[in-house]
Amino acid sequence: MLELNNTNDQPLTFLLTGIPGLAAAQVWISIPICLLYVTALSGNSMILCMVIHEQSLHETMYYFLSMLSATDLSLSLCTLATTLGVFWFEARKINLNACITQMFFLHAFTFMESGVLLAMAFDRFVAICDPLRYTTILTNARIAQIGVSILIRNVAVMLPVVLFVKRLSFCNSMVLSHSYCYHVDLIQLSCTDNRINSILGLFALFSTTGFDCPCILLSYVLIIQSVLNIASSEGRQKAFNTCISHISAVAIFYIPLISLSLVHRYGHSAPPFVHTIMANVFLLIPPVLNPIIYSVKTKQIRKVIVKIIIQKQLQI
């Protein structure tokens, strides 16, 4: 068996995969995927622009929302070029360094979204459970520190993953199973022992999403306890309403993530194209739906959107 090491002068080249078994229909299937990308990019760009330019949105909750939108925007851009390149132009080749770079940013931004959702859960916890100290606890400096700490954590857990992938040697099979580079997918092609890579990947997962998810659940247990202590039903409903958007964002992030993991682990009997389509769609669900949810459910965002629409009509 030919063993290819990434230390050779000739760079290793992998082949990305479109939709196995549906090559004839691939261009047509790519159209809804392309529309999802357009929706994700335009929706998150709109949220970012509104938070930056609208003075009424310069509040803690919307700063965290802008972090979420920036993460979703970056996550969509990570896979845009390779996915549409594979689907539209059969541009399947990608060298090892480009593949590792994409893998780093794809996983880092996924973990970052998990961290931002945890920060938003903390924001809701403080707002409902300790409202009198809300402005003193979540100052602008504290928000910046939270954002930087999430970024540092992601880089710290992903750097060892990347460095150990660089040490692997690869064999004849160089075909990846997605239209983007995924850590598990990449290390499975290795000829050499990849147990350390698997352990590092699991450590990265459990130290980020595996830590964040229980913390988010705990924060909502405490929030529910606090809300149930509110005397008036109107007050309880108002408190719960402030959490609906965030609960929805948590659900559309973790449910697809868990579902995709279960499909990869137990769905071996499913056709390969099912795995590929689910992987592409699930990756885009949070970036597509988050701006829609926050635009529909958040009163301040709706007001800004209406204000922009009215200004545009007056200009016409």
Disulfide bonds with the S-S distance in Angstrom:
Cys99-Cys181 1.98
Cys171-Cys191 1.15
